[in-house]
Amino acid sequence: MRTPPGEGQPAPVDQIYVNLEAVKVLDISVGEAYARLLEEKANLEVQIETEQKRREQIEAQQANNLFQAEQEATVALTREKGLTAASLEAANRDSAIRAIEGRYWRENAELFELRKRELMVQMLQSGNIYFIDPNTDLTLLLDQMTGLDNQARQIIPVEPSAPQQAEEPAPVVEAAPVEPTAAPVAP
């Protein structure tokens, strides 16, 4: 019935009329390939929904972590500001006390002498007293006296390896007498 229509005549398919009055379908089933495709589509949709929910949970967790970190930083900053303010107040009070003591010592010579004697007693109770020329470099002496890791910092004198020619002695210059100073040393 696929013949082309003639001139002025309709196609043979257009000439056939079929009217269906009642249709009864028996034993309809889905093909295996179509069932597999539907199953894969359903699985993919479930995976997509699961991944979207997981992504939303991760985003919510990240937002919660960020908020918590901001709150902790705010608390730490507030705590640090409080500690700084307390330290500043303590330093201001200590400074005021020292200023008052200094004023008392300046105004009262007897009180100043008493304080000097108190400090001398503390110095004598602390242990050894060394009288050192004020022009002396104290780095090595103080390093030796600290007692920290003395074995690792022992001073080893260097001996000359070859005898050198006799040098002219330096001229002797008398120095002005220097007042000794006392430095307290902890045992």
PyMOL commands that place a pseudoatom at each C-alpha (Angstrom):
pseudoatom trace, name=CA, resn=MET, resi=1, chain=A, elem=C, hetatm=0, pos=[0.000, 0.000, 0.000]
pseudoatom trace, name=CA, resn=ARG, resi=2, chain=A, elem=C, hetatm=0, pos=[2.810, 2.244, -0.470]
pseudoatom trace, name=CA, resn=THR, resi=3, chain=A, elem=C, hetatm=0, pos=[2.084, 3.076, -3.975]
pseudoatom trace, name=CA, resn=PRO, resi=4, chain=A, elem=C, hetatm=0, pos=[2.171, 6.691, -4.888]
pseudoatom trace, name=CA, resn=PRO, resi=5, chain=A, elem=C, hetatm=0, pos=[-1.138, 8.377, -5.537]
pseudoatom trace, name=CA, resn=GLY, resi=6, chain=A, elem=C, hetatm=0, pos=[-2.144, 8.954, -9.073]
pseudoatom trace, name=CA, resn=GLU, resi=7, chain=A, elem=C, hetatm=0, pos=[-3.112, 12.299, -10.470]
pseudoatom trace, name=CA, resn=GLY, resi=8, chain=A, elem=C, hetatm=0, pos=[-6.224, 13.518, -8.802]
pseudoatom trace, name=CA, resn=GLN, resi=9, chain=A, elem=C, hetatm=0, pos=[-6.536, 10.358, -6.683]
pseudoatom trace, name=CA, resn=PRO, resi=10, chain=A, elem=C, hetatm=0, pos=[-5.765, 10.019, -2.970]
pseudoatom trace, name=CA, resn=ALA, resi=11, chain=A, elem=C, hetatm=0, pos=[-3.109, 7.626, -1.739]
pseudoatom trace, name=CA, resn=PRO, resi=12, chain=A, elem=C, hetatm=0, pos=[-4.248, 4.099, -1.087]
pseudoatom trace, name=CA, resn=VAL, resi=13, chain=A, elem=C, hetatm=0, pos=[-3.467, 4.474, 2.651]
pseudoatom trace, name=CA, resn=ASP, resi=14, chain=A, elem=C, hetatm=0, pos=[-5.807, 7.429, 2.834]
pseudoatom trace, name=CA, resn=GLN, resi=15, chain=A, elem=C, hetatm=0, pos=[-8.557, 5.321, 1.305]
pseudoatom trace, name=CA, resn=ILE, resi=16, chain=A, elem=C, hetatm=0, pos=[-8.555, 2.680, 4.064]
pseudoatom trace, name=CA, resn=TYR, resi=17, chain=A, elem=C, hetatm=0, pos=[-10.467, 3.454, 7.214]
pseudoatom trace, name=CA, resn=VAL, resi=18, chain=A, elem=C, hetatm=0, pos=[-10.307, 1.328, 10.338]
pseudoatom trace, name=CA, resn=ASN, resi=19, chain=A, elem=C, hetatm=0, pos=[-12.412, 2.020, 13.421]
pseudoatom trace, name=CA, resn=LEU, resi=20, chain=A, elem=C, hetatm=0, pos=[-11.473, 0.243, 16.603]
pseudoatom trace, name=CA, resn=GLU, resi=21, chain=A, elem=C, hetatm=0, pos=[-14.481, -0.318, 18.823]
pseudoatom trace, name=CA, resn=ALA, resi=22, chain=A, elem=C, hetatm=0, pos=[-12.953, -2.217, 21.735]
pseudoatom trace, name=CA, resn=VAL, resi=23, chain=A, elem=C, hetatm=0, pos=[-9.408, -3.198, 22.488]
pseudoatom trace, name=CA, resn=LYS, resi=24, chain=A, elem=C, hetatm=0, pos=[-8.429, -5.841, 24.970]
pseudoatom trace, name=CA, resn=VAL, resi=25, chain=A, elem=C, hetatm=0, pos=[-4.771, -6.317, 25.901]
pseudoatom trace, name=CA, resn=LEU, resi=26, chain=A, elem=C, hetatm=0, pos=[-3.589, -9.544, 27.431]
pseudoatom trace, name=CA, resn=ASP, resi=27, chain=A, elem=C, hetatm=0, pos=[-0.264, -10.319, 29.213]
pseudoatom trace, name=CA, resn=ILE, resi=28, chain=A, elem=C, hetatm=0, pos=[1.699, -7.098, 28.912]
pseudoatom trace, name=CA, resn=SER, resi=29, chain=A, elem=C, hetatm=0, pos=[5.263, -7.184, 30.321]
pseudoatom trace, name=CA, resn=VAL, resi=30, chain=A, elem=C, hetatm=0, pos=[8.284, -4.906, 30.249]
pseudoatom trace, name=CA, resn=GLY, resi=31, chain=A, elem=C, hetatm=0, pos=[11.294, -6.051, 28.321]
pseudoatom trace, name=CA, resn=GLU, resi=32, chain=A, elem=C, hetatm=0, pos=[14.484, -6.955, 30.150]
pseudoatom trace, name=CA, resn=ALA, resi=33, chain=A, elem=C, hetatm=0, pos=[16.564, -4.178, 28.540]
pseudoatom trace, name=CA, resn=TYR, resi=34, chain=A, elem=C, hetatm=0, pos=[13.968, -1.547, 29.393]
pseudoatom trace, name=CA, resn=ALA, resi=35, chain=A, elem=C, hetatm=0, pos=[13.721, -2.858, 32.970]
pseudoatom trace, name=CA, resn=ARG, resi=36, chain=A, elem=C, hetatm=0, pos=[17.530, -2.620, 33.306]
pseudoatom trace, name=CA, resn=LEU, resi=37, chain=A, elem=C, hetatm=0, pos=[17.496, 0.965, 32.025]
pseudoatom trace, name=CA, resn=LEU, resi=38, chain=A, elem=C, hetatm=0, pos=[14.743, 1.898, 34.475]
pseudoatom trace, name=CA, resn=GLU, resi=39, chain=A, elem=C, hetatm=0, pos=[16.656, 0.285, 37.329]
pseudoatom trace, name=CA, resn=GLU, resi=40, chain=A, elem=C, hetatm=0, pos=[19.898, 2.126, 36.397]
pseudoatom trace, name=CA, resn=LYS, resi=41, chain=A, elem=C, hetatm=0, pos=[17.985, 5.403, 36.155]
pseudoatom trace, name=CA, resn=ALA, resi=42, chain=A, elem=C, hetatm=0, pos=[16.426, 4.862, 39.597]
pseudoatom trace, name=CA, resn=ASN, resi=43, chain=A, elem=C, hetatm=0, pos=[19.837, 3.980, 41.095]
pseudoatom trace, name=CA, resn=LEU, resi=44, chain=A, elem=C, hetatm=0, pos=[21.434, 7.095, 39.581]
pseudoatom trace, name=CA, resn=GLU, resi=45, chain=A, elem=C, hetatm=0, pos=[18.644, 9.300, 40.915]
pseudoatom trace, name=CA, resn=VAL, resi=46, chain=A, elem=C, hetatm=0, pos=[19.111, 7.821, 44.402]
pseudoatom trace, name=CA, resn=GLN, resi=47, chain=A, elem=C, hetatm=0, pos=[22.890, 8.367, 44.193]
pseudoatom trace, name=CA, resn=ILE, resi=48, chain=A, elem=C, hetatm=0, pos=[22.392, 11.956, 43.049]
pseudoatom trace, name=CA, resn=GLU, resi=49, chain=A, elem=C, hetatm=0, pos=[20.008, 12.671, 45.932]
pseudoatom trace, name=CA, resn=THR, resi=50, chain=A, elem=C, hetatm=0, pos=[22.403, 11.015, 48.404]
pseudoatom trace, name=CA, resn=GLU, resi=51, chain=A, elem=C, hetatm=0, pos=[25.363, 13.061, 47.132]
pseudoatom trace, name=CA, resn=GLN, resi=52, chain=A, elem=C, hetatm=0, pos=[23.331, 16.278, 47.272]
pseudoatom trace, name=CA, resn=LYS, resi=53, chain=A, elem=C, hetatm=0, pos=[22.327, 15.568, 50.882]
pseudoatom trace, name=CA, resn=ARG, resi=54, chain=A, elem=C, hetatm=0, pos=[25.938, 14.697, 51.752]
pseudoatom trace, name=CA, resn=ARG, resi=55, chain=A, elem=C, hetatm=0, pos=[27.170, 17.921, 50.118]
pseudoatom trace, name=CA, resn=GLU, resi=56, chain=A, elem=C, hetatm=0, pos=[24.564, 19.927, 52.030]
pseudoatom trace, name=CA, resn=GLN, resi=57, chain=A, elem=C, hetatm=0, pos=[25.671, 18.256, 55.278]
pseudoatom trace, name=CA, resn=ILE, resi=58, chain=A, elem=C, hetatm=0, pos=[29.334, 19.064, 54.529]
pseudoatom trace, name=CA, resn=GLU, resi=59, chain=A, elem=C, hetatm=0, pos=[28.470, 22.697, 53.744]
pseudoatom trace, name=CA, resn=ALA, resi=60, chain=A, elem=C, hetatm=0, pos=[26.451, 22.945, 56.964]
pseudoatom trace, name=CA, resn=GLN, resi=61, chain=A, elem=C, hetatm=0, pos=[29.339, 21.396, 58.936]
pseudoatom trace, name=CA, resn=GLN, resi=62, chain=A, elem=C, hetatm=0, pos=[31.828, 23.817, 57.365]
pseudoatom trace, name=CA, resn=ALA, resi=63, chain=A, elem=C, hetatm=0, pos=[29.580, 26.773, 58.194]
pseudoatom trace, name=CA, resn=ASN, resi=64, chain=A, elem=C, hetatm=0, pos=[29.231, 25.474, 61.751]
pseudoatom trace, name=CA, resn=ASN, resi=65, chain=A, elem=C, hetatm=0, pos=[33.022, 25.016, 62.060]
pseudoatom trace, name=CA, resn=LEU, resi=66, chain=A, elem=C, hetatm=0, pos=[33.615, 28.529, 60.713]
pseudoatom trace, name=CA, resn=PHE, resi=67, chain=A, elem=C, hetatm=0, pos=[31.107, 29.997, 63.160]
pseudoatom trace, name=CA, resn=GLN, resi=68, chain=A, elem=C, hetatm=0, pos=[32.668, 28.048, 66.035]
pseudoatom trace, name=CA, resn=ALA, resi=69, chain=A, elem=C, hetatm=0, pos=[36.181, 29.214, 65.048]
pseudoatom trace, name=CA, resn=GLU, resi=70, chain=A, elem=C, hetatm=0, pos=[34.971, 32.823, 64.893]
pseudoatom trace, name=CA, resn=GLN, resi=71, chain=A, elem=C, hetatm=0, pos=[33.393, 32.468, 68.335]
pseudoatom trace, name=CA, resn=GLU, resi=72, chain=A, elem=C, hetatm=0, pos=[36.584, 30.940, 69.781]
pseudoatom trace, name=CA, resn=ALA, resi=73, chain=A, elem=C, hetatm=0, pos=[38.668, 33.729, 68.236]
pseudoatom trace, name=CA, resn=THR, resi=74, chain=A, elem=C, hetatm=0, pos=[36.326, 36.334, 69.701]
pseudoatom trace, name=CA, resn=VAL, resi=75, chain=A, elem=C, hetatm=0, pos=[36.536, 34.715, 73.140]
pseudoatom trace, name=CA, resn=ALA, resi=76, chain=A, elem=C, hetatm=0, pos=[40.340, 34.463, 72.917]
pseudoatom trace, name=CA, resn=LEU, resi=77, chain=A, elem=C, hetatm=0, pos=[40.600, 38.098, 71.849]
pseudoatom trace, name=CA, resn=THR, resi=78, chain=A, elem=C, hetatm=0, pos=[38.334, 39.207, 74.690]
pseudoatom trace, name=CA, resn=ARG, resi=79, chain=A, elem=C, hetatm=0, pos=[40.349, 37.126, 77.163]
pseudoatom trace, name=CA, resn=GLU, resi=80, chain=A, elem=C, hetatm=0, pos=[43.618, 38.566, 75.831]
pseudoatom trace, name=CA, resn=LYS, resi=81, chain=A, elem=C, hetatm=0, pos=[42.244, 42.108, 76.078]
pseudoatom trace, name=CA, resn=GLY, resi=82, chain=A, elem=C, hetatm=0, pos=[41.212, 41.423, 79.674]
pseudoatom trace, name=CA, resn=LEU, resi=83, chain=A, elem=C, hetatm=0, pos=[44.614, 39.989, 80.577]
pseudoatom trace, name=CA, resn=THR, resi=84, chain=A, elem=C, hetatm=0, pos=[46.344, 42.934, 78.921]
pseudoatom trace, name=CA, resn=ALA, resi=85, chain=A, elem=C, hetatm=0, pos=[44.157, 45.413, 80.773]
pseudoatom trace, name=CA, resn=ALA, resi=86, chain=A, elem=C, hetatm=0, pos=[44.823, 43.610, 84.077]
pseudoatom trace, name=CA, resn=SER, resi=87, chain=A, elem=C, hetatm=0, pos=[48.581, 43.542, 83.422]
pseudoatom trace, name=CA, resn=LEU, resi=88, chain=A, elem=C, hetatm=0, pos=[48.537, 47.213, 82.480]
pseudoatom trace, name=CA, resn=GLU, resi=89, chain=A, elem=C, hetatm=0, pos=[46.641, 48.090, 85.653]
pseudoatom trace, name=CA, resn=ALA, resi=90, chain=A, elem=C, hetatm=0, pos=[49.096, 46.064, 87.768]
pseudoatom trace, name=CA, resn=ALA, resi=91, chain=A, elem=C, hetatm=0, pos=[52.046, 47.763, 86.056]
pseudoatom trace, name=CA, resn=ASN, resi=92, chain=A, elem=C, hetatm=0, pos=[50.476, 51.201, 86.618]
pseudoatom trace, name=CA, resn=ARG, resi=93, chain=A, elem=C, hetatm=0, pos=[49.985, 50.431, 90.312]
pseudoatom trace, name=CA, resn=ASP, resi=94, chain=A, elem=C, hetatm=0, pos=[53.541, 49.104, 90.637]
pseudoatom trace, name=CA, resn=SER, resi=95, chain=A, elem=C, hetatm=0, pos=[54.850, 52.206, 88.872]
pseudoatom trace, name=CA, resn=ALA, resi=96, chain=A, elem=C, hetatm=0, pos=[52.873, 54.472, 91.208]
pseudoatom trace, name=CA, resn=ILE, resi=97, chain=A, elem=C, hetatm=0, pos=[54.261, 52.618, 94.237]
pseudoatom trace, name=CA, resn=ARG, resi=98, chain=A, elem=C, hetatm=0, pos=[57.827, 52.912, 92.930]
pseudoatom trace, name=CA, resn=ALA, resi=99, chain=A, elem=C, hetatm=0, pos=[57.322, 56.617, 92.197]
pseudoatom trace, name=CA, resn=ILE, resi=100, chain=A, elem=C, hetatm=0, pos=[56.102, 57.198, 95.750]
pseudoatom trace, name=CA, resn=GLU, resi=101, chain=A, elem=C, hetatm=0, pos=[59.017, 55.208, 97.204]
pseudoatom trace, name=CA, resn=GLY, resi=102, chain=A, elem=C, hetatm=0, pos=[61.450, 57.151, 95.010]
pseudoatom trace, name=CA, resn=ARG, resi=103, chain=A, elem=C, hetatm=0, pos=[59.977, 60.434, 96.163]
pseudoatom trace, name=CA, resn=TYR, resi=104, chain=A, elem=C, hetatm=0, pos=[60.304, 59.339, 99.804]
pseudoatom trace, name=CA, resn=TRP, resi=105, chain=A, elem=C, hetatm=0, pos=[63.963, 58.359, 99.246]
pseudoatom trace, name=CA, resn=ARG, resi=106, chain=A, elem=C, hetatm=0, pos=[64.705, 61.678, 97.523]
pseudoatom trace, name=CA, resn=GLU, resi=107, chain=A, elem=C, hetatm=0, pos=[63.006, 63.717, 100.220]
pseudoatom trace, name=CA, resn=ASN, resi=108, chain=A, elem=C, hetatm=0, pos=[64.284, 61.761, 103.221]
pseudoatom trace, name=CA, resn=ALA, resi=109, chain=A, elem=C, hetatm=0, pos=[68.038, 61.051, 103.250]
pseudoatom trace, name=CA, resn=GLU, resi=110, chain=A, elem=C, hetatm=0, pos=[67.745, 58.789, 106.320]
pseudoatom trace, name=CA, resn=LEU, resi=111, chain=A, elem=C, hetatm=0, pos=[65.181, 56.605, 104.594]
pseudoatom trace, name=CA, resn=PHE, resi=112, chain=A, elem=C, hetatm=0, pos=[67.466, 56.440, 101.538]
pseudoatom trace, name=CA, resn=GLU, resi=113, chain=A, elem=C, hetatm=0, pos=[70.406, 55.321, 103.714]
pseudoatom trace, name=CA, resn=LEU, resi=114, chain=A, elem=C, hetatm=0, pos=[68.180, 52.701, 105.331]
pseudoatom trace, name=CA, resn=ARG, resi=115, chain=A, elem=C, hetatm=0, pos=[67.220, 51.344, 101.902]
pseudoatom trace, name=CA, resn=LYS, resi=116, chain=A, elem=C, hetatm=0, pos=[70.874, 51.230, 100.806]
pseudoatom trace, name=CA, resn=ARG, resi=117, chain=A, elem=C, hetatm=0, pos=[71.745, 49.244, 103.943]
pseudoatom trace, name=CA, resn=GLU, resi=118, chain=A, elem=C, hetatm=0, pos=[68.838, 46.836, 103.311]
pseudoatom trace, name=CA, resn=LEU, resi=119, chain=A, elem=C, hetatm=0, pos=[70.145, 46.214, 99.804]
pseudoatom trace, name=CA, resn=MET, resi=120, chain=A, elem=C, hetatm=0, pos=[73.709, 45.716, 101.134]
pseudoatom trace, name=CA, resn=VAL, resi=121, chain=A, elem=C, hetatm=0, pos=[72.409, 43.136, 103.626]
pseudoatom trace, name=CA, resn=GLN, resi=122, chain=A, elem=C, hetatm=0, pos=[70.573, 41.317, 100.809]
pseudoatom trace, name=CA, resn=MET, resi=123, chain=A, elem=C, hetatm=0, pos=[73.737, 41.386, 98.714]
pseudoatom trace, name=CA, resn=LEU, resi=124, chain=A, elem=C, hetatm=0, pos=[75.865, 40.010, 101.560]
pseudoatom trace, name=CA, resn=GLN, resi=125, chain=A, elem=C, hetatm=0, pos=[73.363, 37.237, 102.244]
pseudoatom trace, name=CA, resn=SER, resi=126, chain=A, elem=C, hetatm=0, pos=[73.332, 36.188, 98.595]
pseudoatom trace, name=CA, resn=GLY, resi=127, chain=A, elem=C, hetatm=0, pos=[76.872, 34.816, 98.615]
pseudoatom trace, name=CA, resn=ASN, resi=128, chain=A, elem=C, hetatm=0, pos=[80.089, 36.007, 97.006]
pseudoatom trace, name=CA, resn=ILE, resi=129, chain=A, elem=C, hetatm=0, pos=[80.988, 39.610, 96.311]
pseudoatom trace, name=CA, resn=TYR, resi=130, chain=A, elem=C, hetatm=0, pos=[83.394, 40.478, 93.515]
pseudoatom trace, name=CA, resn=PHE, resi=131, chain=A, elem=C, hetatm=0, pos=[85.119, 43.821, 93.104]
pseudoatom trace, name=CA, resn=ILE, resi=132, chain=A, elem=C, hetatm=0, pos=[85.621, 44.411, 89.404]
pseudoatom trace, name=CA, resn=ASP, resi=133, chain=A, elem=C, hetatm=0, pos=[87.129, 47.214, 87.397]
pseudoatom trace, name=CA, resn=PRO, resi=134, chain=A, elem=C, hetatm=0, pos=[84.249, 49.128, 85.751]
pseudoatom trace, name=CA, resn=ASN, resi=135, chain=A, elem=C, hetatm=0, pos=[85.925, 48.846, 82.328]
pseudoatom trace, name=CA, resn=THR, resi=136, chain=A, elem=C, hetatm=0, pos=[85.987, 45.033, 82.448]
pseudoatom trace, name=CA, resn=ASP, resi=137, chain=A, elem=C, hetatm=0, pos=[83.898, 42.971, 80.009]
pseudoatom trace, name=CA, resn=LEU, resi=138, chain=A, elem=C, hetatm=0, pos=[81.724, 40.892, 82.328]
pseudoatom trace, name=CA, resn=THR, resi=139, chain=A, elem=C, hetatm=0, pos=[80.290, 38.561, 79.711]
pseudoatom trace, name=CA, resn=LEU, resi=140, chain=A, elem=C, hetatm=0, pos=[82.629, 35.619, 80.375]
pseudoatom trace, name=CA, resn=LEU, resi=141, chain=A, elem=C, hetatm=0, pos=[82.596, 36.100, 84.146]
pseudoatom trace, name=CA, resn=LEU, resi=142, chain=A, elem=C, hetatm=0, pos=[78.819, 36.237, 84.358]
pseudoatom trace, name=CA, resn=ASP, resi=143, chain=A, elem=C, hetatm=0, pos=[78.528, 33.302, 81.967]
pseudoatom trace, name=CA, resn=GLN, resi=144, chain=A, elem=C, hetatm=0, pos=[80.779, 31.234, 84.255]
pseudoatom trace, name=CA, resn=MET, resi=145, chain=A, elem=C, hetatm=0, pos=[78.941, 32.301, 87.400]
pseudoatom trace, name=CA, resn=THR, resi=146, chain=A, elem=C, hetatm=0, pos=[75.434, 31.460, 86.176]
pseudoatom trace, name=CA, resn=GLY, resi=147, chain=A, elem=C, hetatm=0, pos=[76.102, 27.757, 86.671]
pseudoatom trace, name=CA, resn=LEU, resi=148, chain=A, elem=C, hetatm=0, pos=[74.044, 26.841, 83.619]
pseudoatom trace, name=CA, resn=ASP, resi=149, chain=A, elem=C, hetatm=0, pos=[75.662, 24.051, 81.709]
pseudoatom trace, name=CA, resn=ASN, resi=150, chain=A, elem=C, hetatm=0, pos=[79.187, 24.862, 82.916]
pseudoatom trace, name=CA, resn=GLN, resi=151, chain=A, elem=C, hetatm=0, pos=[80.602, 21.680, 81.406]
pseudoatom trace, name=CA, resn=ALA, resi=152, chain=A, elem=C, hetatm=0, pos=[79.583, 22.736, 77.909]
pseudoatom trace, name=CA, resn=ARG, resi=153, chain=A, elem=C, hetatm=0, pos=[81.004, 26.254, 78.271]
pseudoatom trace, name=CA, resn=GLN, resi=154, chain=A, elem=C, hetatm=0, pos=[84.402, 25.742, 79.839]
pseudoatom trace, name=CA, resn=ILE, resi=155, chain=A, elem=C, hetatm=0, pos=[87.054, 28.196, 78.764]
pseudoatom trace, name=CA, resn=ILE, resi=156, chain=A, elem=C, hetatm=0, pos=[90.115, 26.477, 77.355]
pseudoatom trace, name=CA, resn=PRO, resi=157, chain=A, elem=C, hetatm=0, pos=[93.220, 28.654, 77.116]
pseudoatom trace, name=CA, resn=VAL, resi=158, chain=A, elem=C, hetatm=0, pos=[95.048, 28.553, 73.796]
pseudoatom trace, name=CA, resn=GLU, resi=159, chain=A, elem=C, hetatm=0, pos=[98.768, 27.978, 74.013]
pseudoatom trace, name=CA, resn=PRO, resi=160, chain=A, elem=C, hetatm=0, pos=[101.005, 29.306, 71.241]
pseudoatom trace, name=CA, resn=SER, resi=161, chain=A, elem=C, hetatm=0, pos=[102.271, 26.473, 69.054]
pseudoatom trace, name=CA, resn=ALA, resi=162, chain=A, elem=C, hetatm=0, pos=[105.577, 28.014, 68.033]
pseudoatom trace, name=CA, resn=PRO, resi=163, chain=A, elem=C, hetatm=0, pos=[107.794, 30.346, 70.038]
pseudoatom trace, name=CA, resn=GLN, resi=164, chain=A, elem=C, hetatm=0, pos=[107.610, 33.858, 68.719]
pseudoatom trace, name=CA, resn=GLN, resi=165, chain=A, elem=C, hetatm=0, pos=[110.398, 36.389, 68.558]
pseudoatom trace, name=CA, resn=ALA, resi=166, chain=A, elem=C, hetatm=0, pos=[110.744, 38.625, 71.542]
pseudoatom trace, name=CA, resn=GLU, resi=167, chain=A, elem=C, hetatm=0, pos=[108.687, 41.713, 71.157]
pseudoatom trace, name=CA, resn=GLU, resi=168, chain=A, elem=C, hetatm=0, pos=[109.476, 45.041, 72.645]
pseudoatom trace, name=CA, resn=PRO, resi=169, chain=A, elem=C, hetatm=0, pos=[107.638, 45.492, 75.911]
pseudoatom trace, name=CA, resn=ALA, resi=170, chain=A, elem=C, hetatm=0, pos=[104.851, 48.040, 75.856]
pseudoatom trace, name=CA, resn=PRO, resi=171, chain=A, elem=C, hetatm=0, pos=[105.532, 51.244, 77.736]
pseudoatom trace, name=CA, resn=VAL, resi=172, chain=A, elem=C, hetatm=0, pos=[104.165, 51.255, 81.264]
pseudoatom trace, name=CA, resn=VAL, resi=173, chain=A, elem=C, hetatm=0, pos=[101.522, 53.879, 81.821]
pseudoatom trace, name=CA, resn=GLU, resi=174, chain=A, elem=C, hetatm=0, pos=[100.210, 54.475, 85.288]
pseudoatom trace, name=CA, resn=ALA, resi=175, chain=A, elem=C, hetatm=0, pos=[96.468, 54.514, 85.431]
pseudoatom trace, name=CA, resn=ALA, resi=176, chain=A, elem=C, hetatm=0, pos=[94.381, 56.583, 87.760]
pseudoatom trace, name=CA, resn=PRO, resi=177, chain=A, elem=C, hetatm=0, pos=[92.969, 54.617, 90.705]
pseudoatom trace, name=CA, resn=VAL, resi=178, chain=A, elem=C, hetatm=0, pos=[89.585, 53.131, 89.928]
pseudoatom trace, name=CA, resn=GLU, resi=179, chain=A, elem=C, hetatm=0, pos=[86.875, 52.765, 92.516]
pseudoatom trace, name=CA, resn=PRO, resi=180, chain=A, elem=C, hetatm=0, pos=[85.862, 49.131, 92.852]
pseudoatom trace, name=CA, resn=THR, resi=181, chain=A, elem=C, hetatm=0, pos=[82.240, 48.187, 92.376]
pseudoatom trace, name=CA, resn=ALA, resi=182, chain=A, elem=C, hetatm=0, pos=[80.398, 45.291, 93.921]
pseudoatom trace, name=CA, resn=ALA, resi=183, chain=A, elem=C, hetatm=0, pos=[78.308, 42.836, 91.947]
pseudoatom trace, name=CA, resn=PRO, resi=184, chain=A, elem=C, hetatm=0, pos=[76.098, 40.331, 93.796]
pseudoatom trace, name=CA, resn=VAL, resi=185, chain=A, elem=C, hetatm=0, pos=[76.409, 36.760, 92.652]
pseudoatom trace, name=CA, resn=ALA, resi=186, chain=A, elem=C, hetatm=0, pos=[73.930, 33.995, 93.312]
pseudoatom trace, name=CA, resn=PRO, resi=187, chain=A, elem=C, hetatm=0, pos=[75.492, 30.746, 94.589]
for i in range(1, 187): cmd.bond("trace and resi %d" % i, "trace and resi %d" % (i + 1))
show_as sticks, trace
zoom trace
